[in-house]
Each structure stands twice: as structure tokens, then as C-alpha cells.
Amino acid sequence: MRKTYDREFKLKISQDILEKKVTTKKIAEEYNISRPTISRWVSEYHRYGKNAFAGQGKRLPDKVDFYILEQENKRLTEENEILK
């Protein structure tokens, strides 16, 4: 069974690496987590800050807005093609 980690844990690990300069190797050994997983968490935290790790399959707030606009654009483009 795949192990899951809550948002607070991922934030703590990411902050420790970025702010306290703890190595991914040390964290990986201490918590028995793969280094690529930790690197992915740090990357997401670095990109989205406090909005990182939104949850299971949930889009981040900025991605929700983008997705809605993208869908609306697609619909309007199709509508425009019909009217031509």
C-alpha cells in the first residue's frame, strides 16, 4: 500500500530543506522517504508557497482559475467557428 503524507508534513519537510538547509539525503534517511519524492515536494513548495499541496486531486487556486478560463476560451472559440 502506498504511503501518504499530510500537507503539514510536506510543508515542514520542504521548509526544513529550504530554510534550515537540511539535505534531502538526511531527510530521506530520517523519514524513510525517497529523495525524488522529497525533491518533488520542495519544487512544489518553491513554486506555490503556502498554497502548495492542495490535496488529493484538487487543483491549486490559480490552476482552478486558469482551468475555468481555458474551458471558457475553448467554448467561445468553437462558438465563433460556428458563426463564421
PyMOL Python script that loads the backbone (N, CA, C, O; Angstrom):
from pymol import cmd

cmd.read_pdbstr("""\
ATOM      1  N   MET A   1       0.836  -1.183   0.000  1.00  0.00           N
ATOM      2  CA  MET A   1       0.000   0.000   0.000  1.00  0.00           C
ATOM      3  C   MET A   1       0.886   1.254   0.000  1.00  0.00           C
ATOM      4  O   MET A   1       1.899   1.316   0.696  1.00  0.00           O
ATOM      5  N   ARG A   2       0.495   2.208  -0.766  1.00  0.00           N
ATOM      6  CA  ARG A   2       1.253   3.442  -0.914  1.00  0.00           C
ATOM      7  C   ARG A   2       1.068   4.339   0.314  1.00  0.00           C
ATOM      8  O   ARG A   2      -0.051   4.560   0.778  1.00  0.00           O
ATOM      9  N   LYS A   3       2.169   4.841   0.818  1.00  0.00           N
ATOM     10  CA  LYS A   3       2.114   5.716   1.998  1.00  0.00           C
ATOM     11  C   LYS A   3       1.784   7.137   1.567  1.00  0.00           C
ATOM     12  O   LYS A   3       2.309   7.630   0.569  1.00  0.00           O
ATOM     13  N   THR A   4       0.915   7.789   2.325  1.00  0.00           N
ATOM     14  CA  THR A   4       0.567   9.181   2.038  1.00  0.00           C
ATOM     15  C   THR A   4       1.007  10.057   3.210  1.00  0.00           C
ATOM     16  O   THR A   4       1.106   9.606   4.351  1.00  0.00           O
ATOM     17  N   TYR A   5       1.261  11.305   2.891  1.00  0.00           N
ATOM     18  CA  TYR A   5       1.713  12.263   3.898  1.00  0.00           C
ATOM     19  C   TYR A   5       0.800  13.475   3.853  1.00  0.00           C
ATOM     20  O   TYR A   5       0.410  13.926   2.777  1.00  0.00           O
ATOM     21  N   ASP A   6       0.462  13.999   5.016  1.00  0.00           N
ATOM     22  CA  ASP A   6      -0.435  15.150   5.040  1.00  0.00           C
ATOM     23  C   ASP A   6       0.294  16.432   4.640  1.00  0.00           C
ATOM     24  O   ASP A   6       1.522  16.490   4.581  1.00  0.00           O
ATOM     25  N   ARG A   7      -0.494  17.424   4.376  1.00  0.00           N
ATOM     26  CA  ARG A   7       0.002  18.714   3.888  1.00  0.00           C
ATOM     27  C   ARG A   7       1.008  19.340   4.855  1.00  0.00           C
ATOM     28  O   ARG A   7       2.044  19.851   4.427  1.00  0.00           O
ATOM     29  N   GLU A   8       0.712  19.302   6.142  1.00  0.00           N
ATOM     30  CA  GLU A   8       1.585  19.914   7.140  1.00  0.00           C
ATOM     31  C   GLU A   8       2.963  19.261   7.159  1.00  0.00           C
ATOM     32  O   GLU A   8       3.982  19.936   7.306  1.00  0.00           O
ATOM     33  N   PHE A   9       2.978  17.940   7.008  1.00  0.00           N
ATOM     34  CA  PHE A   9       4.245  17.222   6.991  1.00  0.00           C
ATOM     35  C   PHE A   9       5.078  17.634   5.776  1.00  0.00           C
ATOM     36  O   PHE A   9       6.276  17.888   5.899  1.00  0.00           O
ATOM     37  N   LYS A  10       4.446  17.699   4.611  1.00  0.00           N
ATOM     38  CA  LYS A  10       5.152  18.099   3.390  1.00  0.00           C
ATOM     39  C   LYS A  10       5.681  19.527   3.507  1.00  0.00           C
ATOM     40  O   LYS A  10       6.796  19.821   3.074  1.00  0.00           O
ATOM     41  N   LEU A  11       4.874  20.409   4.093  1.00  0.00           N
ATOM     42  CA  LEU A  11       5.320  21.793   4.296  1.00  0.00           C
ATOM     43  C   LEU A  11       6.533  21.842   5.220  1.00  0.00           C
ATOM     44  O   LEU A  11       7.500  22.552   4.948  1.00  0.00           O
ATOM     45  N   LYS A  12       6.476  21.085   6.313  1.00  0.00           N
ATOM     46  CA  LYS A  12       7.585  21.070   7.270  1.00  0.00           C
ATOM     47  C   LYS A  12       8.864  20.579   6.609  1.00  0.00           C
ATOM     48  O   LYS A  12       9.919  21.193   6.764  1.00  0.00           O
ATOM     49  N   ILE A  13       8.776  19.487   5.881  1.00  0.00           N
ATOM     50  CA  ILE A  13       9.953  18.925   5.211  1.00  0.00           C
ATOM     51  C   ILE A  13      10.514  19.935   4.215  1.00  0.00           C
ATOM     52  O   ILE A  13      11.721  20.173   4.182  1.00  0.00           O
ATOM     53  N   SER A  14       9.645  20.526   3.407  1.00  0.00           N
ATOM     54  CA  SER A  14      10.078  21.498   2.393  1.00  0.00           C
ATOM     55  C   SER A  14      10.732  22.712   3.036  1.00  0.00           C
ATOM     56  O   SER A  14      11.771  23.185   2.574  1.00  0.00           O
ATOM     57  N   GLN A  15      10.126  23.206   4.091  1.00  0.00           N
ATOM     58  CA  GLN A  15      10.683  24.371   4.785  1.00  0.00           C
ATOM     59  C   GLN A  15      12.021  24.043   5.433  1.00  0.00           C
ATOM     60  O   GLN A  15      12.939  24.862   5.407  1.00  0.00           O
ATOM     61  N   ASP A  16      12.140  22.854   6.013  1.00  0.00           N
ATOM     62  CA  ASP A  16      13.413  22.448   6.619  1.00  0.00           C
ATOM     63  C   ASP A  16      14.526  22.447   5.578  1.00  0.00           C
ATOM     64  O   ASP A  16      15.635  22.910   5.844  1.00  0.00           O
ATOM     65  N   ILE A  17      14.228  21.931   4.408  1.00  0.00           N
ATOM     66  CA  ILE A  17      15.243  21.854   3.358  1.00  0.00           C
ATOM     67  C   ILE A  17      15.610  23.241   2.849  1.00  0.00           C
ATOM     68  O   ILE A  17      16.789  23.546   2.673  1.00  0.00           O
ATOM     69  N   LEU A  18      14.609  24.078   2.614  1.00  0.00           N
ATOM     70  CA  LEU A  18      14.884  25.398   2.045  1.00  0.00           C
ATOM     71  C   LEU A  18      15.406  26.409   3.067  1.00  0.00           C
ATOM     72  O   LEU A  18      16.289  27.207   2.751  1.00  0.00           O
ATOM     73  N   GLU A  19      14.874  26.382   4.271  1.00  0.00           N
ATOM     74  CA  GLU A  19      15.230  27.397   5.258  1.00  0.00           C
ATOM     75  C   GLU A  19      16.343  26.961   6.208  1.00  0.00           C
ATOM     76  O   GLU A  19      17.200  27.763   6.580  1.00  0.00           O
ATOM     77  N   LYS A  20      16.323  25.707   6.592  1.00  0.00           N
ATOM     78  CA  LYS A  20      17.330  25.226   7.542  1.00  0.00           C
ATOM     79  C   LYS A  20      18.498  24.548   6.843  1.00  0.00           C
ATOM     80  O   LYS A  20      19.456  24.118   7.486  1.00  0.00           O
ATOM     81  N   LYS A  21      18.411  24.457   5.530  1.00  0.00           N
ATOM     82  CA  LYS A  21      19.484  23.864   4.717  1.00  0.00           C
ATOM     83  C   LYS A  21      19.770  22.407   5.089  1.00  0.00           C
ATOM     84  O   LYS A  21      20.918  21.964   5.049  1.00  0.00           O
ATOM     85  N   VAL A  22      18.720  21.667   5.450  1.00  0.00           N
ATOM     86  CA  VAL A  22      18.858  20.241   5.704  1.00  0.00           C
ATOM     87  C   VAL A  22      18.878  19.553   4.340  1.00  0.00           C
ATOM     88  O   VAL A  22      18.128  19.945   3.446  1.00  0.00           O
ATOM     89  N   THR A  23      19.713  18.546   4.167  1.00  0.00           N
ATOM     90  CA  THR A  23      19.822  17.890   2.861  1.00  0.00           C
ATOM     91  C   THR A  23      18.673  16.911   2.633  1.00  0.00           C
ATOM     92  O   THR A  23      18.111  16.355   3.577  1.00  0.00           O
ATOM     93  N   THR A  24      18.338  16.716   1.360  1.00  0.00           N
ATOM     94  CA  THR A  24      17.300  15.735   1.026  1.00  0.00           C
ATOM     95  C   THR A  24      17.755  14.344   1.441  1.00  0.00           C
ATOM     96  O   THR A  24      16.937  13.517   1.844  1.00  0.00           O
ATOM     97  N   LYS A  25      19.039  14.084   1.346  1.00  0.00           N
ATOM     98  CA  LYS A  25      19.565  12.774   1.743  1.00  0.00           C
ATOM     99  C   LYS A  25      19.287  12.511   3.220  1.00  0.00           C
ATOM    100  O   LYS A  25      18.846  11.422   3.588  1.00  0.00           O
ATOM    101  N   LYS A  26      19.544  13.503   4.059  1.00  0.00           N
ATOM    102  CA  LYS A  26      19.327  13.342   5.504  1.00  0.00           C
ATOM    103  C   LYS A  26      17.845  13.128   5.811  1.00  0.00           C
ATOM    104  O   LYS A  26      17.491  12.249   6.597  1.00  0.00           O
ATOM    105  N   ILE A  27      16.985  13.931   5.191  1.00  0.00           N
ATOM    106  CA  ILE A  27      15.534  13.790   5.400  1.00  0.00           C
ATOM    107  C   ILE A  27      15.058  12.424   4.912  1.00  0.00           C
ATOM    108  O   ILE A  27      14.269  11.758   5.583  1.00  0.00           O
ATOM    109  N   ALA A  28      15.542  12.011   3.742  1.00  0.00           N
ATOM    110  CA  ALA A  28      15.145  10.720   3.173  1.00  0.00           C
ATOM    111  C   ALA A  28      15.497   9.576   4.119  1.00  0.00           C
ATOM    112  O   ALA A  28      14.694   8.668   4.334  1.00  0.00           O
ATOM    113  N   GLU A  29      16.686   9.629   4.673  1.00  0.00           N
ATOM    114  CA  GLU A  29      17.115   8.580   5.601  1.00  0.00           C
ATOM    115  C   GLU A  29      16.340   8.634   6.915  1.00  0.00           C
ATOM    116  O   GLU A  29      15.952   7.601   7.461  1.00  0.00           O
ATOM    117  N   GLU A  30      16.122   9.836   7.412  1.00  0.00           N
ATOM    118  CA  GLU A  30      15.447  10.000   8.701  1.00  0.00           C
ATOM    119  C   GLU A  30      13.992   9.538   8.663  1.00  0.00           C
ATOM    120  O   GLU A  30      13.514   8.909   9.607  1.00  0.00           O
ATOM    121  N   TYR A  31      13.287   9.849   7.576  1.00  0.00           N
ATOM    122  CA  TYR A  31      11.859   9.539   7.488  1.00  0.00           C
ATOM    123  C   TYR A  31      11.543   8.374   6.556  1.00  0.00           C
ATOM    124  O   TYR A  31      10.378   8.019   6.375  1.00  0.00           O
ATOM    125  N   ASN A  32      12.578   7.780   5.964  1.00  0.00           N
ATOM    126  CA  ASN A  32      12.406   6.667   5.034  1.00  0.00           C
ATOM    127  C   ASN A  32      11.484   7.044   3.860  1.00  0.00           C
ATOM    128  O   ASN A  32      10.521   6.344   3.547  1.00  0.00           O
ATOM    129  N   ILE A  33      11.815   8.165   3.232  1.00  0.00           N
ATOM    130  CA  ILE A  33      11.080   8.677   2.073  1.00  0.00           C
ATOM    131  C   ILE A  33      12.076   8.792   0.927  1.00  0.00           C
ATOM    132  O   ILE A  33      13.231   9.158   1.144  1.00  0.00           O
ATOM    133  N   SER A  34      11.644   8.486  -0.277  1.00  0.00           N
ATOM    134  CA  SER A  34      12.567   8.564  -1.409  1.00  0.00           C
ATOM    135  C   SER A  34      12.987  10.005  -1.687  1.00  0.00           C
ATOM    136  O   SER A  34      12.211  10.940  -1.489  1.00  0.00           O
ATOM    137  N   ARG A  35      14.206  10.164  -2.141  1.00  0.00           N
ATOM    138  CA  ARG A  35      14.721  11.501  -2.446  1.00  0.00           C
ATOM    139  C   ARG A  35      13.942  12.174  -3.578  1.00  0.00           C
ATOM    140  O   ARG A  35      13.686  13.375  -3.499  1.00  0.00           O
ATOM    141  N   PRO A  36      13.554  11.437  -4.634  1.00  0.00           N
ATOM    142  CA  PRO A  36      12.747  12.098  -5.675  1.00  0.00           C
ATOM    143  C   PRO A  36      11.417  12.640  -5.147  1.00  0.00           C
ATOM    144  O   PRO A  36      10.953  13.690  -5.591  1.00  0.00           O
ATOM    145  N   THR A  37      10.809  11.929  -4.208  1.00  0.00           N
ATOM    146  CA  THR A  37       9.556  12.401  -3.610  1.00  0.00           C
ATOM    147  C   THR A  37       9.790  13.708  -2.866  1.00  0.00           C
ATOM    148  O   THR A  37       9.023  14.660  -3.008  1.00  0.00           O
ATOM    149  N   ILE A  38      10.840  13.744  -2.084  1.00  0.00           N
ATOM    150  CA  ILE A  38      11.160  14.955  -1.329  1.00  0.00           C
ATOM    151  C   ILE A  38      11.468  16.107  -2.277  1.00  0.00           C
ATOM    152  O   ILE A  38      11.023  17.233  -2.054  1.00  0.00           O
ATOM    153  N   SER A  39      12.220  15.834  -3.322  1.00  0.00           N
ATOM    154  CA  SER A  39      12.551  16.876  -4.306  1.00  0.00           C
ATOM    155  C   SER A  39      11.300  17.430  -4.968  1.00  0.00           C
ATOM    156  O   SER A  39      11.212  18.629  -5.232  1.00  0.00           O
ATOM    157  N   ARG A  40      10.334  16.561  -5.236  1.00  0.00           N
ATOM    158  CA  ARG A  40       9.067  16.991  -5.835  1.00  0.00           C
ATOM    159  C   ARG A  40       8.313  17.906  -4.872  1.00  0.00           C
ATOM    160  O   ARG A  40       7.749  18.917  -5.290  1.00  0.00           O
ATOM    161  N   TRP A  41       8.300  17.557  -3.589  1.00  0.00           N
ATOM    162  CA  TRP A  41       7.642  18.397  -2.587  1.00  0.00           C
ATOM    163  C   TRP A  41       8.294  19.768  -2.515  1.00  0.00           C
ATOM    164  O   TRP A  41       7.609  20.791  -2.493  1.00  0.00           O
ATOM    165  N   VAL A  42       9.611  19.783  -2.478  1.00  0.00           N
ATOM    166  CA  VAL A  42      10.344  21.048  -2.385  1.00  0.00           C
ATOM    167  C   VAL A  42      10.068  21.905  -3.615  1.00  0.00           C
ATOM    168  O   VAL A  42       9.885  23.118  -3.507  1.00  0.00           O
ATOM    169  N   SER A  43      10.042  21.276  -4.774  1.00  0.00           N
ATOM    170  CA  SER A  43       9.766  22.004  -6.014  1.00  0.00           C
ATOM    171  C   SER A  43       8.368  22.623  -5.986  1.00  0.00           C
ATOM    172  O   SER A  43       8.187  23.781  -6.363  1.00  0.00           O
ATOM    173  N   GLU A  44       7.384  21.846  -5.538  1.00  0.00           N
ATOM    174  CA  GLU A  44       6.016  22.367  -5.459  1.00  0.00           C
ATOM    175  C   GLU A  44       5.924  23.495  -4.435  1.00  0.00           C
ATOM    176  O   GLU A  44       5.257  24.502  -4.675  1.00  0.00           O
ATOM    177  N   TYR A  45       6.585  23.329  -3.308  1.00  0.00           N
ATOM    178  CA  TYR A  45       6.578  24.376  -2.281  1.00  0.00           C
ATOM    179  C   TYR A  45       7.259  25.638  -2.804  1.00  0.00           C
ATOM    180  O   TYR A  45       6.780  26.750  -2.582  1.00  0.00           O
ATOM    181  N   HIS A  46       8.362  25.458  -3.491  1.00  0.00           N
ATOM    182  CA  HIS A  46       9.097  26.601  -4.044  1.00  0.00           C
ATOM    183  C   HIS A  46       8.237  27.348  -5.069  1.00  0.00           C
ATOM    184  O   HIS A  46       8.284  28.575  -5.156  1.00  0.00           O
ATOM    185  N   ARG A  47       7.465  26.603  -5.831  1.00  0.00           N
ATOM    186  CA  ARG A  47       6.634  27.205  -6.881  1.00  0.00           C
ATOM    187  C   ARG A  47       5.371  27.864  -6.326  1.00  0.00           C
ATOM    188  O   ARG A  47       5.022  28.971  -6.735  1.00  0.00           O
ATOM    189  N   TYR A  48       4.682  27.193  -5.397  1.00  0.00           N
ATOM    190  CA  TYR A  48       3.373  27.664  -4.940  1.00  0.00           C
ATOM    191  C   TYR A  48       3.354  28.205  -3.509  1.00  0.00           C
ATOM    192  O   TYR A  48       2.339  28.745  -3.071  1.00  0.00           O
ATOM    193  N   GLY A  49       4.439  28.070  -2.790  1.00  0.00           N
ATOM    194  CA  GLY A  49       4.497  28.579  -1.424  1.00  0.00           C
ATOM    195  C   GLY A  49       3.460  27.940  -0.520  1.00  0.00           C
ATOM    196  O   GLY A  49       3.310  26.719  -0.506  1.00  0.00           O
ATOM    197  N   LYS A  50       2.746  28.761   0.235  1.00  0.00           N
ATOM    198  CA  LYS A  50       1.764  28.257   1.201  1.00  0.00           C
ATOM    199  C   LYS A  50       0.572  27.577   0.539  1.00  0.00           C
ATOM    200  O   LYS A  50      -0.180  26.868   1.208  1.00  0.00           O
ATOM    201  N   ASN A  51       0.387  27.780  -0.764  1.00  0.00           N
ATOM    202  CA  ASN A  51      -0.711  27.131  -1.481  1.00  0.00           C
ATOM    203  C   ASN A  51      -0.341  25.749  -2.001  1.00  0.00           C
ATOM    204  O   ASN A  51      -1.161  25.084  -2.634  1.00  0.00           O
ATOM    205  N   ALA A  52       0.868  25.317  -1.743  1.00  0.00           N
ATOM    206  CA  ALA A  52       1.317  24.002  -2.208  1.00  0.00           C
ATOM    207  C   ALA A  52       0.570  22.894  -1.478  1.00  0.00           C
ATOM    208  O   ALA A  52       0.038  23.094  -0.386  1.00  0.00           O
ATOM    209  N   PHE A  53       0.544  21.741  -2.096  1.00  0.00           N
ATOM    210  CA  PHE A  53      -0.044  20.534  -1.517  1.00  0.00           C
ATOM    211  C   PHE A  53      -1.530  20.710  -1.220  1.00  0.00           C
ATOM    212  O   PHE A  53      -1.987  20.521  -0.093  1.00  0.00           O
ATOM    213  N   ALA A  54      -2.263  21.074  -2.258  1.00  0.00           N
ATOM    214  CA  ALA A  54      -3.690  21.359  -2.111  1.00  0.00           C
ATOM    215  C   ALA A  54      -4.494  20.146  -1.673  1.00  0.00           C
ATOM    216  O   ALA A  54      -5.523  20.306  -1.015  1.00  0.00           O
ATOM    217  N   GLY A  55      -4.070  18.965  -2.008  1.00  0.00           N
ATOM    218  CA  GLY A  55      -4.810  17.788  -1.576  1.00  0.00           C
ATOM    219  C   GLY A  55      -4.977  16.781  -2.678  1.00  0.00           C
ATOM    220  O   GLY A  55      -4.391  16.911  -3.753  1.00  0.00           O
ATOM    221  N   GLN A  56      -5.772  15.784  -2.408  1.00  0.00           N
ATOM    222  CA  GLN A  56      -5.931  14.668  -3.323  1.00  0.00           C
ATOM    223  C   GLN A  56      -6.712  15.075  -4.558  1.00  0.00           C
ATOM    224  O   GLN A  56      -7.938  15.188  -4.530  1.00  0.00           O
ATOM    225  N   GLY A  57      -5.986  15.292  -5.636  1.00  0.00           N
ATOM    226  CA  GLY A  57      -6.621  15.589  -6.909  1.00  0.00           C
ATOM    227  C   GLY A  57      -7.233  16.966  -7.014  1.00  0.00           C
ATOM    228  O   GLY A  57      -7.841  17.286  -8.035  1.00  0.00           O
ATOM    229  N   LYS A  58      -7.093  17.781  -6.004  1.00  0.00           N
ATOM    230  CA  LYS A  58      -7.671  19.124  -6.057  1.00  0.00           C
ATOM    231  C   LYS A  58      -6.703  20.055  -6.759  1.00  0.00           C
ATOM    232  O   LYS A  58      -5.493  19.986  -6.542  1.00  0.00           O
ATOM    233  N   ARG A  59      -7.229  20.910  -7.587  1.00  0.00           N
ATOM    234  CA  ARG A  59      -6.373  21.879  -8.259  1.00  0.00           C
ATOM    235  C   ARG A  59      -6.032  23.014  -7.304  1.00  0.00           C
ATOM    236  O   ARG A  59      -6.822  23.368  -6.429  1.00  0.00           O
ATOM    237  N   LEU A  60      -4.861  23.568  -7.484  1.00  0.00           N
ATOM    238  CA  LEU A  60      -4.479  24.747  -6.713  1.00  0.00           C
ATOM    239  C   LEU A  60      -5.340  25.916  -7.158  1.00  0.00           C
ATOM    240  O   LEU A  60      -5.791  25.939  -8.303  1.00  0.00           O
ATOM    241  N   PRO A  61      -5.581  26.891  -6.281  1.00  0.00           N
ATOM    242  CA  PRO A  61      -6.478  28.004  -6.623  1.00  0.00           C
ATOM    243  C   PRO A  61      -6.165  28.672  -7.954  1.00  0.00           C
ATOM    244  O   PRO A  61      -7.084  28.944  -8.727  1.00  0.00           O
ATOM    245  N   ASP A  62      -4.901  28.944  -8.242  1.00  0.00           N
ATOM    246  CA  ASP A  62      -4.576  29.591  -9.510  1.00  0.00           C
ATOM    247  C   ASP A  62      -4.819  28.667 -10.688  1.00  0.00           C
ATOM    248  O   ASP A  62      -5.135  29.131 -11.783  1.00  0.00           O
ATOM    249  N   LYS A  63      -4.676  27.364 -10.479  1.00  0.00           N
ATOM    250  CA  LYS A  63      -4.938  26.409 -11.555  1.00  0.00           C
ATOM    251  C   LYS A  63      -6.436  26.281 -11.816  1.00  0.00           C
ATOM    252  O   LYS A  63      -6.849  26.059 -12.954  1.00  0.00           O
ATOM    253  N   VAL A  64      -7.247  26.417 -10.775  1.00  0.00           N
ATOM    254  CA  VAL A  64      -8.694  26.371 -10.953  1.00  0.00           C
ATOM    255  C   VAL A  64      -9.128  27.524 -11.847  1.00  0.00           C
ATOM    256  O   VAL A  64      -9.875  27.330 -12.805  1.00  0.00           O
ATOM    257  N   ASP A  65      -8.653  28.727 -11.526  1.00  0.00           N
ATOM    258  CA  ASP A  65      -8.997  29.896 -12.339  1.00  0.00           C
ATOM    259  C   ASP A  65      -8.543  29.709 -13.777  1.00  0.00           C
ATOM    260  O   ASP A  65      -9.294  30.009 -14.705  1.00  0.00           O
ATOM    261  N   PHE A  66      -7.334  29.222 -13.972  1.00  0.00           N
ATOM    262  CA  PHE A  66      -6.804  29.010 -15.311  1.00  0.00           C
ATOM    263  C   PHE A  66      -7.631  27.970 -16.055  1.00  0.00           C
ATOM    264  O   PHE A  66      -7.945  28.153 -17.231  1.00  0.00           O
ATOM    265  N   TYR A  67      -7.983  26.886 -15.384  1.00  0.00           N
ATOM    266  CA  TYR A  67      -8.770  25.821 -15.995  1.00  0.00           C
ATOM    267  C   TYR A  67     -10.133  26.349 -16.443  1.00  0.00           C
ATOM    268  O   TYR A  67     -10.583  26.046 -17.548  1.00  0.00           O
ATOM    269  N   ILE A  68     -10.780  27.126 -15.599  1.00  0.00           N
ATOM    270  CA  ILE A  68     -12.089  27.695 -15.943  1.00  0.00           C
ATOM    271  C   ILE A  68     -11.965  28.605 -17.156  1.00  0.00           C
ATOM    272  O   ILE A  68     -12.778  28.526 -18.077  1.00  0.00           O
ATOM    273  N   LEU A  69     -10.961  29.461 -17.164  1.00  0.00           N
ATOM    274  CA  LEU A  69     -10.755  30.364 -18.303  1.00  0.00           C
ATOM    275  C   LEU A  69     -10.421  29.593 -19.574  1.00  0.00           C
ATOM    276  O   LEU A  69     -10.871  29.954 -20.662  1.00  0.00           O
ATOM    277  N   GLU A  70      -9.643  28.549 -19.435  1.00  0.00           N
ATOM    278  CA  GLU A  70      -9.280  27.731 -20.589  1.00  0.00           C
ATOM    279  C   GLU A  70     -10.524  27.071 -21.187  1.00  0.00           C
ATOM    280  O   GLU A  70     -10.679  27.036 -22.408  1.00  0.00           O
ATOM    281  N   GLN A  71     -11.401  26.551 -20.344  1.00  0.00           N
ATOM    282  CA  GLN A  71     -12.629  25.916 -20.821  1.00  0.00           C
ATOM    283  C   GLN A  71     -13.550  26.931 -21.494  1.00  0.00           C
ATOM    284  O   GLN A  71     -14.147  26.646 -22.532  1.00  0.00           O
ATOM    285  N   GLU A  72     -13.658  28.103 -20.902  1.00  0.00           N
ATOM    286  CA  GLU A  72     -14.482  29.166 -21.478  1.00  0.00           C
ATOM    287  C   GLU A  72     -13.923  29.599 -22.830  1.00  0.00           C
ATOM    288  O   GLU A  72     -14.683  29.824 -23.772  1.00  0.00           O
ATOM    289  N   ASN A  73     -12.625  29.713 -22.927  1.00  0.00           N
ATOM    290  CA  ASN A  73     -11.984  30.082 -24.188  1.00  0.00           C
ATOM    291  C   ASN A  73     -12.263  29.032 -25.258  1.00  0.00           C
ATOM    292  O   ASN A  73     -12.561  29.371 -26.403  1.00  0.00           O
ATOM    293  N   LYS A  74     -12.168  27.787 -24.894  1.00  0.00           N
ATOM    294  CA  LYS A  74     -12.435  26.694 -25.836  1.00  0.00           C
ATOM    295  C   LYS A  74     -13.878  26.771 -26.337  1.00  0.00           C
ATOM    296  O   LYS A  74     -14.132  26.652 -27.536  1.00  0.00           O
ATOM    297  N   ARG A  75     -14.813  26.970 -25.418  1.00  0.00           N
ATOM    298  CA  ARG A  75     -16.226  27.045 -25.790  1.00  0.00           C
ATOM    299  C   ARG A  75     -16.476  28.223 -26.726  1.00  0.00           C
ATOM    300  O   ARG A  75     -17.175  28.079 -27.729  1.00  0.00           O
ATOM    301  N   LEU A  76     -15.913  29.381 -26.408  1.00  0.00           N
ATOM    302  CA  LEU A  76     -16.118  30.571 -27.236  1.00  0.00           C
ATOM    303  C   LEU A  76     -15.463  30.433 -28.610  1.00  0.00           C
ATOM    304  O   LEU A  76     -16.000  30.916 -29.607  1.00  0.00           O
ATOM    305  N   THR A  77     -14.320  29.783 -28.661  1.00  0.00           N
ATOM    306  CA  THR A  77     -13.651  29.550 -29.947  1.00  0.00           C
ATOM    307  C   THR A  77     -14.513  28.665 -30.838  1.00  0.00           C
ATOM    308  O   THR A  77     -14.661  28.936 -32.029  1.00  0.00           O
ATOM    309  N   GLU A  78     -15.076  27.614 -30.266  1.00  0.00           N
ATOM    310  CA  GLU A  78     -15.953  26.722 -31.030  1.00  0.00           C
ATOM    311  C   GLU A  78     -17.205  27.470 -31.493  1.00  0.00           C
ATOM    312  O   GLU A  78     -17.653  27.307 -32.628  1.00  0.00           O
ATOM    313  N   GLU A  79     -17.757  28.280 -30.610  1.00  0.00           N
ATOM    314  CA  GLU A  79     -18.933  29.077 -30.948  1.00  0.00           C
ATOM    315  C   GLU A  79     -18.616  30.047 -32.086  1.00  0.00           C
ATOM    316  O   GLU A  79     -19.422  30.224 -33.001  1.00  0.00           O
ATOM    317  N   ASN A  80     -17.475  30.655 -32.027  1.00  0.00           N
ATOM    318  CA  ASN A  80     -17.040  31.600 -33.048  1.00  0.00           C
ATOM    319  C   ASN A  80     -16.883  30.905 -34.402  1.00  0.00           C
ATOM    320  O   ASN A  80     -17.244  31.471 -35.433  1.00  0.00           O
ATOM    321  N   GLU A  81     -16.356  29.699 -34.403  1.00  0.00           N
ATOM    322  CA  GLU A  81     -16.187  28.944 -35.646  1.00  0.00           C
ATOM    323  C   GLU A  81     -17.540  28.643 -36.288  1.00  0.00           C
ATOM    324  O   GLU A  81     -17.670  28.667 -37.512  1.00  0.00           O
ATOM    325  N   ILE A  82     -18.524  28.365 -35.475  1.00  0.00           N
ATOM    326  CA  ILE A  82     -19.866  28.076 -35.988  1.00  0.00           C
ATOM    327  C   ILE A  82     -20.464  29.318 -36.641  1.00  0.00           C
ATOM    328  O   ILE A  82     -21.145  29.217 -37.662  1.00  0.00           O
ATOM    329  N   LEU A  83     -20.215  30.476 -36.064  1.00  0.00           N
ATOM    330  CA  LEU A  83     -20.789  31.724 -36.574  1.00  0.00           C
ATOM    331  C   LEU A  83     -20.105  32.239 -37.837  1.00  0.00           C
ATOM    332  O   LEU A  83     -20.661  33.105 -38.514  1.00  0.00           O
ATOM    333  N   LYS A  84     -18.947  31.748 -38.169  1.00  0.00           N
ATOM    334  CA  LYS A  84     -18.229  32.217 -39.365  1.00  0.00           C
ATOM    335  C   LYS A  84     -18.902  31.788 -40.639  1.00  0.00           C
ATOM    336  O   LYS A  84     -18.422  32.104 -41.727  1.00  0.00           O
TER     337      LYS A  84
END
""", "prot")
cmd.dss("prot")
cmd.show_as("cartoon", "prot")
cmd.util.cbc("prot")
cmd.orient("prot")
